Amino acid sequence: MLVIVIALLMSARLLLFQPNGADFRRIFEEGLARRIQQYGIEDARTAQASRDLGMFLKQAGNIEDARGVLLQTLRYDESAFGAKALQTLQDAAELAAISLPSQAEPLWMRAAQSPEASLAATAFDALAALRGAAGDTTGAVNFYRKALAAEQTASGARSPQVAVRMSALGMVVKPAEGMPLVLRALEIERDALGPGHPQTATTAANLAGMLLNAGKIDGAIVLLERAITVFEVTLGKDHPRVATATSILGTAYNKKGDPARAVALLRHALAIDEKAYGADHEQTVADRKHLVEVLNGPQ
């Protein structure tokens, strides 16, 4: 009995003295200060200590401070390894991922020069997204092509990662080229991941949207209904991907001439997004606008 009591007291002390986020930050900062003092700023060990601090801050959600530390890490990397070393480029990508678009683009351009194909693919994909957001479709297509080529080198022609890059490219090129790309991506994912995987279902929903735009409504409906079932089973009935696919399905039924069913589906999608994002989120607002358009009917 005494042993049990002592054990409980020891456990209580351990819980009482568990370090919090500020304590961990101080530990990392002190570790970095010691490395600088012992080894200087051109040593790989200093760069590692700085990287550890930056990644801790990033994971803790302290993005602004993480940016500053990872920027300094990049400078340490350049001194310790060289500007074109793999570690330097990897840290450039880590910094780019939490930087504002104007600051991220040159960092991703650096990372895209990596001899590691998987890092280059990630960088090209990020650059494509930035170009697309800026309205530069030609630039986005160019970078998506490079991302796909790099991913094929990195993970093989029939990997799930290649399917993701292929689908992304297919969504931004003209339909005559894009639809076969997305269909090919779907075939790869069905083989590699199975038809019940959420990534497979996402690509199926993307293909359904393309079929819908091409006037192939029945084919789109089949894909969407299957995708929704997969999302509900794997991600949950209130997941935003369920809402997205349900909204597209509502559009399909409206085009098919069944506005009552379309409205029911669009109301369901709106309810999911309101729960997930809130009433004022841009996606919820878009859902509401879409529902109103269908309720008002053809103008």
N, C-alpha and C positions, 0 to 999 in steps of 0.2 A: 504493500500500500504506500509506503514511504517512497519507494522508487518511482511509482506512478506520479505522486505529488511533485517530486523533484523534476521529473520529465516534463510535467505540465508547466511548471514554473519556468524551466529553461525555454520551452516553446513560446511562452508568453513574452519572455525577454527578447527572443529573436524577432518576434512580430513587432514588439515595441520599438526596436532599433533598426527596422528595415529602412534603407535609404530612400528618399523621395527623389523626384526629378531634379530638383536643385542640387541635391547631394551628388547625384550621378554626374551632372554637368560639371560640378566643381572637381570631381575626380578626374574627368577627362581633361579639363583645362589645366589642372596641376600636372597631369602626365605630359601634356604638350609642353608646358613651361620647362619641365625637367629635361625633356628631349632637346629642346632648343639650347638650354644651358650646357648640356653634356656633349651634344654632337653638332650643334650649329644648324643653320637653315638649309644646308646643301646635302643633308644626310637622309637616306631612305627611311630611317627610323623616325625622324622628325615628321616627314611627310605622312607616314602611317598614323602617328599620333594625331596629326591634324585631321586626317581623313576620318579617324574614329570619332573625333569630336563633331565634325560636320555631319556624319551619318547619324549620330545620336540625335543631334538637333533636328535633322530632317524627319526622323522617325517620331520624334516627340511633337512634331507639328510647328516647331519654331522656325518657320521657313526663312524669314528675313535674316536671322542670325546664321542660319545654315548656309545661306548664299555667301555671306561674308567669309565664313570659315572655309568653305569649299573653294572659293576664289583664291584664298591664301594657300590652300592645299595645292592648287594648280601651280602656283608659283614655286612652292617647294618641290613639286614633281619635276618642273622644268630644270631646276637646279640639280636635283638628285639623279634624274633619269634622262633628261633631254626633252625637247618640245614635241618630238614625234614618237616617243616611247609609248608602248601599249598602256601602261599604267597612267600616264599623263592623259591619254585620249579617253580612257575609261572615266577618269575623274572629270574631264571636260563634259562628258555625257551626263554624269551625275549632277553637275552644276546646271547644265542646259535644261534638265528635266524640271527644275524648280525656278527657272529664270523667266522673266518677262519675254514676250516674243522677240522684241528688238535685240535683246541681249542673248537670247537662246540661239538664234539662227547662226551667228558666227561660231558659237561653241559646237553646235551640231555639225557644221561644215568641217570643223577640225576632227571631230569624232568619226565622220564619214571616211576619212583618210586612213582609218585603222586597218592594219593588216589582218585583224581578226574579223572574219566575214560577218559573224553574228552582230558585232558591235556596229559595223558599217551599215548593215541592214536596218538596225534600229534607228541609226542616225538619219539615213535616207528617208525612212518612213516618217520620222518626226519633221524633217524638212518638207516633205510632201504635204503634211497636215498644215504646217505654217503657211506654205504657198497657197494652199486651197483656201484657208481662212482669210488670206489677203486678196482673194479673188483672182489669183494667177493660176488658172486651170492648166495652162501649158506647162508651167513650172512644176505643178503638183504631179502631173502625169509623168514628166521626166524623172522626178525623184522616186515615184512609186515603181517605175520600171527598174531603176537602179536598186531599190530595196528588194524587189523580187529576185533579180539576178544575184545579189549578194546572199540572200537567204537560201537560194538553191545551192550555192556553193557551201554555205554553212551547215545546212541540215538535210540536204538531199532533195531530189525532185518531187517526192511524194510525202513530204512531212507535213504535219498540221500547221507548222509555222509558215511554210510555203503557201499553203492554202489561204491563210490569213492575208498574206501579201498579195496573192493573186486576186482575191476577192476585192481588196482595197483598190487595186488597179482597175479591176472590172467595173467598179462603181463610178469611176471618173472619166473613163474613155467613152467613145460613142457606142451606142447599144450594139451595133453590128460586131464590134470587137469585144465589148464588155460582157455580153450575155454568155458567150462560150467560155470566157475566163471564169465567171462566177459558177457556171455549171461544172467546169472542171474542178474548181476548188471544192464544190459540194461533193463530187465523186471521191476526191482525195480524203475528205473528212469522214465520209461514210465508211471508207475502208479503214482509215487509221484510228478513228475515234468511235465509230458506231453511229447509227441513226438517232440514238437517244441522248447524244451529248449536246449540251447547250451551244457549243461552238458550231456544230453541224446545223442545229436549228437556226442559229443566227444567219448563217450563210443561206439557208433555205428561205428565210424570211426576206433577205436581200434579193434573192432571185425572184421571189414572188412579186416584189415591188416592180422589178424590171418587166416581168410578164404582164403585170397589170398595166403598165405604161404602154406595152405593145398591144394591148387589147385582148390578151389571152387570160380572161377573167377566171374561167373554171380551173385552169391549171394553177393560177395564183391562189385560189381559195383552198385547194387541196394542200398545197405546201404550207399555207398559213395555219390551217387548222391543226396539222401535224406539229408544226413548230410551237404553237401555243401549248399543246399538250406536253411537249418536252419541257418547255420553260416552267410550266406549273409543277411538273414532277420534280425537276432538278433544282430549280431556283425558288420555287414558291409561287403561290397564286397572286401575290401582291407585288411581284417583282416588276420593275419598269420595263423589262423586255417583254413581259406579257402584255403590258399596255401598248407598247409600240406595235407588236404584231397584231393585237386586237384592233388597233386603230386602222391599220392597213386593211385588215379583213373587213372592217366596217366600210371603208372606201370601196372595196371590191363588191360588196353586196349592194351598195348604193348604185354603182355602175351597172350592176346586173338587173337593176329595177326593183329592188326590195328595200325601200327606204326605212320601213319599220324595223327590220332586222339591223340595218346599218345604224340607226339611232341607238338601239339597245347596246350594240357593240361599242359605239363611240362613248356612250354614257359610262360603260364599264371601264374603258380605257381612261377616261377622265377621272373616275373615282380612284383608280390605282395611282395615277400620277399625283393627284391631290394629297393622297396619303403619304406617298414617297417623297414628294418635293415641297408640298405646301401650295396654297391657292394662288400665290403670286409668282411662282416660278415660270420661266419662259416656256417650258414644255407644257405645263398645265394651261397656261394662257393659250398656247397654240391648239391644244386639245379642245378647249372651250370654243375657240373661234371656228374650228373645223365642225364641231357639233352644231353650232348655230347655222353655219352655211348649209348643212344637210337638212336641218329642220326647216329652213326657209325655202328649200327646194330650188329648182332651176329659175334663174332670173330672166 
